[in-house]
Amino acid sequence: MYPEERQQAIASTVLARGRASVTELAEAYAVTTETVRRDLAALERTGVLQRVHGGAVPTRAVRLVEPGVSERESTHAEAKAAIGAAAADFFPPDGGTVLIDAGTTTARVADHIPTDRRLSVVTNSIPVAARLFGLPTVTLHLLGGRVRAQTQAAVGDAAVRMLETLRVDVAFLGANGVTVEHGLSTPDSEEAAVKRAMVRSANYVVAVADSAKLGRESFIGFAPITEIDALVTDRGIADADHRSLTAAGVEVVLA
């Protein structure tokens, strides 16, 4: 088990039980107590949990469990629709190849795909594929792998390997958290691996996220802010976030 996978499992255990000791975590994951202490320190730095004497407890402000697609569809729906429309300006003007990540905001980008040019679209999202299937100007490529119920996204080695063979003009990515200091993040390690591969395969990376995601960190980082070319968000963005993102070299587009 890789360290980040073990840390995610530890975080889930602490969240489910409300408390866990160093000793029982070491036994559960067949590692030393010193390794567990390092894992707990790393998790505390991300805000997922808080260390206490002999173990750890959850940080109440952190939501480690992901909401399902239906719940997320209805959250900030107007902002996501506006973001999707604004992000459409980043589709290659003369046709080309694009990646569309899984997510309820990226799905809104797919709703606004232009039909006046030919595009090859790669996605790991079942809902995005359903939106685009049958459009005469779209050549659709669906990544393989295990489909996560929470996000209806294909993840795993098959998806990552396919992405490693691709080069696309533009990638549209979603995120659960966006900060200048720690970049883009998401709760699940397998989704993070796919997102990392998407970033590597793209000549231009567009992040789409409503303003509630800005200034927040999720469990697994997948891209430093320096790898993001543009961010499309809504007008609820804090002035400080706008300034810091712009200073970091990100083009901030307000929907």
NORFENGI-V699557 format. One record per residue. N is the residue number from 1. RES is the residue in one small letter. SS is DSSP state (a for helix, b for strand, c for the rest). PSI is psi as a letter, one per 30 degrees, with the letter a starting at -180 (none if undefined). D_FIRST is the distance of its C-alpha to the first C-alpha in Angstrom with 2 decimals. Layout:
BEGIN
<<N:RES:SS:PSI:D_FIRST> <N:RES:SS:PSI:D_FIRST>>
END
This chain:
BEGIN
<<1:m:c:k:0.00> <2:y:c:l:3.80> <3:p:a:e:6.53> <4:e:a:e:8.34> <5:e:a:e:6.25> <6:r:a:e:6.23> <7:q:a:e:9.75> <8:q:a:e:10.78> <9:a:a:e:10.06> <10:i:a:e:11.96> <11:a:a:e:14.60> <12:s:a:e:15.14> <13:t:a:e:15.63> <14:v:a:e:18.06> <15:l:a:e:19.84> <16:a:a:e:20.32> <17:r:a:f:21.59> <18:g:c:f:23.41> <19:r:c:k:22.23> <20:a:b:k:19.59> <21:s:b:l:19.97> <22:v:a:e:17.90> <23:t:a:e:18.39> <24:e:a:e:17.29> <25:l:a:e:14.07> <26:a:a:e:13.34> <27:e:a:e:14.27> <28:a:a:e:12.39> <29:y:c:g:8.87> <30:a:c:h:10.14> <31:v:c:l:10.46> <32:t:c:l:13.88> <33:t:a:e:16.09> <34:e:a:e:16.48> <35:t:a:e:12.84> <36:v:a:e:13.35> <37:r:a:e:16.66> <38:r:a:e:15.36> <39:d:a:e:13.01> <40:l:a:e:16.13> <41:a:a:e:18.30> <42:a:a:e:16.41> <43:l:a:e:16.58> <44:e:a:e:20.19> <45:r:a:e:21.04> <46:t:a:f:20.11> <47:g:c:g:22.23> <48:v:c:e:19.75> <49:l:b:l:20.56> <50:q:b:k:22.94> <51:r:b:k:22.46> <52:v:b:l:25.08> <53:h:c:j:26.11> <54:g:c:f:23.44> <55:g:b:b:20.94> <56:a:b:l:20.84> <57:v:b:l:22.63> <58:p:b:l:22.39> <59:t:c:j:24.39> <60:r:c:f:26.88> <61:a:c:f:27.53> <62:v:c:k:24.05> <63:r:c:j:23.41> <64:l:c:e:19.74> <65:v:c:k:20.66> <66:e:c:k:21.93> <67:p:c:l:25.45> <68:g:c:l:26.21> <69:v:a:e:28.16> <70:s:a:e:31.49> <71:e:a:e:31.18> <72:r:a:f:30.24> <73:e:a:e:33.06> <74:s:c:f:35.60> <75:t:c:k:34.30> <76:h:c:h:36.24> <77:a:a:e:37.51> <78:e:a:e:40.53> <79:a:a:e:38.63> <80:k:a:e:36.13> <81:a:a:e:39.09> <82:a:a:e:40.77> <83:i:a:e:37.68> <84:g:a:e:37.34> <85:a:a:e:40.99> <86:a:a:e:40.83> <87:a:a:f:37.75> <88:a:a:f:39.70> <89:d:a:f:41.64> <90:f:a:f:38.67> <91:f:c:k:38.85> <92:p:c:k:40.23> <93:p:c:f:44.02> <94:d:c:g:44.84> <95:g:c:l:42.05> <96:g:b:a:38.81> <97:t:b:k:35.10> <98:v:b:l:32.92> <99:l:b:k:29.45> <100:i:b:j:29.31> <101:d:c:l:26.03> <102:a:c:k:25.43> <103:g:c:l:26.96> <104:t:a:f:30.25> <105:t:a:e:31.68> <106:t:a:e:30.85> <107:a:a:e:32.45> <108:r:a:e:35.58> <109:v:a:e:35.51> <110:a:a:e:35.58> <111:d:a:f:38.60> <112:h:c:g:40.50> <113:i:c:k:39.77> <114:p:c:k:43.06> <115:t:c:g:45.00> <116:d:c:g:47.44> <117:r:c:l:45.20> <118:r:c:k:42.84> <119:l:b:k:39.11> <120:s:b:k:36.07> <121:v:b:k:33.33> <122:v:b:k:29.63> <123:t:b:l:27.60> <124:n:c:g:24.47> <125:s:b:k:26.42> <126:i:a:e:28.29> <127:p:a:e:30.88> <128:v:a:e:31.55> <129:a:a:e:32.02> <130:a:a:e:34.39> <131:r:a:e:36.38> <132:l:a:f:36.84> <133:f:c:k:37.34> <134:g:c:f:40.96> <135:l:c:k:41.98> <136:p:c:f:44.25> <137:t:c:g:43.27> <138:v:b:k:39.48> <139:t:b:j:37.54> <140:l:b:k:34.34> <141:h:b:k:30.98> <142:l:b:k:28.20> <143:l:c:k:24.61> <144:g:c:l:22.81> <145:g:c:a:19.52> <146:r:b:k:18.49> <147:v:b:j:20.82> <148:r:b:k:19.63> <149:a:c:e:22.34> <150:q:c:e:22.38> <151:t:c:f:23.28> <152:q:c:h:24.39> <153:a:b:k:22.39> <154:a:b:k:20.82> <155:v:b:l:17.23> <156:g:c:a:14.64> <157:d:a:e:14.90> <158:a:a:e:18.56> <159:a:a:e:19.65> <160:v:a:e:18.09> <161:r:a:e:19.60> <162:m:a:e:22.93> <163:l:a:e:23.03> <164:e:a:f:22.52> <165:t:c:f:25.80> <166:l:c:l:27.79> <167:r:c:k:30.06> <168:v:b:l:31.66> <169:d:b:e:34.37> <170:v:b:k:32.96> <171:a:b:k:29.75> <172:f:b:j:30.09> <173:l:b:k:26.99> <174:g:c:l:26.49> <175:a:c:l:24.58> <176:n:c:f:24.18> <177:g:b:k:24.96> <178:v:b:j:26.96> <179:t:b:l:27.90> <180:v:c:e:29.42> <181:e:c:e:27.33> <182:h:c:g:23.84> <183:g:b:b:24.66> <184:l:b:k:23.40> <185:s:b:l:20.56> <186:t:b:l:19.28> <187:p:c:f:17.38> <188:d:c:k:14.75> <189:s:a:e:11.96> <190:e:a:e:12.94> <191:e:a:e:16.54> <192:a:a:e:16.04> <193:a:a:e:14.81> <194:v:a:e:17.96> <195:k:a:e:20.14> <196:r:a:e:19.20> <197:a:a:e:20.21> <198:m:a:e:23.34> <199:v:a:e:24.33> <200:r:a:f:24.05> <201:s:a:f:26.20> <202:a:b:k:28.99> <203:n:b:f:32.11> <204:y:b:k:32.66> <205:v:b:k:30.28> <206:v:b:j:31.75> <207:a:b:k:29.88> <208:v:b:k:31.44> <209:a:c:k:30.99> <210:d:c:l:33.48> <211:s:a:f:34.54> <212:a:a:f:32.74> <213:k:a:f:29.41> <214:l:b:k:30.83> <215:g:c:g:30.13> <216:r:c:l:27.09> <217:e:c:k:23.42> <218:s:c:a:20.61> <219:f:c:e:16.96> <220:i:b:k:15.57> <221:g:b:k:18.00> <222:f:b:f:18.59> <223:a:b:k:21.95> <224:p:c:l:24.12> <225:i:a:f:27.62> <226:t:a:f:29.06> <227:e:a:g:27.58> <228:i:c:k:29.47> <229:d:c:e:33.07> <230:a:b:k:34.36> <231:l:b:k:33.62> <232:v:b:k:35.66> <233:t:b:a:35.99> <234:d:c:l:38.77> <235:r:c:g:41.58> <236:g:c:g:40.02> <237:i:c:k:38.12> <238:a:c:k:38.99> <239:d:a:e:41.23> <240:a:a:e:38.95> <241:d:a:e:35.97> <242:h:a:e:38.32> <243:r:a:e:39.55> <244:s:a:e:36.23> <245:l:a:e:34.75> <246:t:a:e:37.96> <247:a:a:f:37.98> <248:a:c:f:34.49> <249:g:c:g:35.98> <250:v:c:k:34.90> <251:e:b:j:37.70> <252:v:b:k:37.86> <253:v:b:k:39.63> <254:l:b:k:40.96> <255:a:c:none:41.46>>
END
